[in-house]
């Protein structure tokens, strides 16, 4: 099976719409193709997030009445056509109500999907950084050395607090390419665990409290302050990673 054919069938595979033999063929391809498997994993996670976060809101009776009145009042065509059954007009009205009612839901789900996609890309970057020679471009335990190194290399000046007293040793920093841009990454260590802190300009200036995600045993904590978005990524346990984020945010 070619990758193109596999990717076209990932949606039906996820929904269980394919014959057994075709499902098995796709599964065999996913087992040996990391790119398609990664895309299927993203699709599966997106489906899960949508299922968990999608909520329904009951439209006000006044809105329902207005929509039904508008649908019922559409003038009939002068062309000889089959009459539209009354039940179909009710279905159309119901669909319109559902679409209008889900506007707020879409915004919330879109944010969740956005976070999931970012986490997938940052996970790849984090794992890649753990390979020999990829973790840091500048190696130093002194923030006065690491912070100036980013000047002229990235468009955001990251905070580089010294957190040794809290048990998080500064290791250095690097410039990495994620989310379609070159971003600064500040690296810390907690025992044998590496913590990558990714930094870029936020789409909104509003502050956002820390929010966490998990992927394949890795933990992510993201927050936003002062027009800057931060992502801390590590295989450190979630509790200690939150401790790191609180310490980092207080010291920046």
PENORNOR-V423295 format. One record per residue. NEAR is the number of other C-alpha atoms within 10 Angstrom. Layout:
near:NEAR
near:NEAR
This chain:
near:9
near:8
near:14
near:9
near:10
near:20
near:18
near:10
near:16
near:23
near:16
near:13
near:20
near:14
near:10
near:11
near:11
near:16
near:10
near:11
near:9
near:13
near:18
near:13
near:12
near:23
near:16
near:12
near:17
near:20
near:10
near:10
near:12
near:11
near:12
near:19
near:19
near:13
near:14
near:19
near:14
near:16
near:16
near:16
near:17
near:19
near:15
near:12
near:16
near:18
near:11
near:10
near:14
near:12
near:14
near:11
near:13
near:10
near:13
near:10
near:9
near:8
near:12
near:16
near:12
near:12
near:18
near:18
near:12
near:11
near:15
near:14
near:9
near:8
near:7
near:11
near:8
near:6
near:6
near:7
near:8
near:6
near:8
near:9
near:8
near:9
near:9
near:10
near:14
near:15
near:12
near:14
near:21
near:15
near:12
near:16
near:19
near:15
near:12
near:13
near:17
near:18
near:11
near:12
near:16
near:16
near:11
near:16
near:19
near:15
near:10
near:16
near:19
near:12
near:15
near:19
near:16
near:14
near:23
near:17
near:12
near:21
near:20
near:11
near:18
near:24
near:15
near:13
near:17
near:12
near:9
near:8
near:9
near:14
near:25
near:19
near:16
near:18
near:15
near:15
near:18
near:15
near:19
near:12
near:15
near:25
near:19
near:13
near:18
near:22
near:12
near:9
near:14
near:16
near:14
near:16
near:19
near:24
near:17
near:24
near:19
near:19
near:19
near:13
near:7
near:12
near:12
near:21
near:19
near:24
near:21
near:25
near:28
near:22
near:20
near:20
near:12
near:16
near:12
near:6
near:12
near:16
near:23
near:26
near:27
near:28
near:27
near:26
near:19
near:18
near:10
near:8
near:13
near:22
near:27
near:26
near:25
near:23
near:22
near:23
near:17
near:16
near:10
near:13
near:13
near:11
near:14
near:14
near:9
near:16
near:13
near:17
near:14
near:17
near:13
near:7
near:10
near:17
near:22
near:25
near:22
near:22
near:18
near:23
near:16
near:12
near:14
near:19
near:19
near:21
near:23
near:25
near:27
near:24
near:19
near:21
near:12
near:18
near:9
near:11
near:21
near:20
near:13
near:22
near:19
near:12
near:16
near:18
near:16
near:9
near:12
near:11
